[in-house]
Amino acid sequence: MPNQQSSLPLNPASSPGGQLGSVFGVAVSESYSGPIPPPQILREFDQLIPGAADRILRMAEKQQEHRISLEKRVIASDIYKSWVGLILAGILGVLIVLCGSYVIHEGHDTAGASIITTTLIGVVTAFVKGAKVRKEERQSKEPSKKQR
């Protein structure tokens, strides 16, 4: 690479008049967030491409409808999973208590009572922890109540 020298002097004393030249620049930046630009930009789009503003608004509306439908499906799926989990946990709990009762009936009182007791403790613990997690989740989604 050839050696290039700047045309501006580095030392003010070596420049005519003892002053350095100044260069000023102004950069302007605009931004927006979200699917819909501000009205002025929409007008400019419409001037460049007739009907562009309407197309942009329709695109944003379709995206919102799509997002809402996905959220509904996720919520319905979560509710279904929750009910299936509760039903299966209930069936399992009843079966284990029945097994513990059978063990007691066969003359192993301590073992049967241990089976029933540990099952009940596990079920109660799961429900209490689940309720606590749901309460914390609700509080995190409602910042006004969280600040109290």
Buried (B, 14 or more C-beta within 10 A) or exposed (E): EEEEEEEEBEEEEEEEEEEEEEEEEEEEEEEEEEEBBEEEBBEBBBEEEEEBBEEBEEEBEEEEEEEEEEEEEEEEEEEEEEEEEEEEBEEEBEEBBEBBBEBBEEEBEEEBBEBBEEBBEEBEEEEEEEEEEEEEEEEEEEEEEEEE
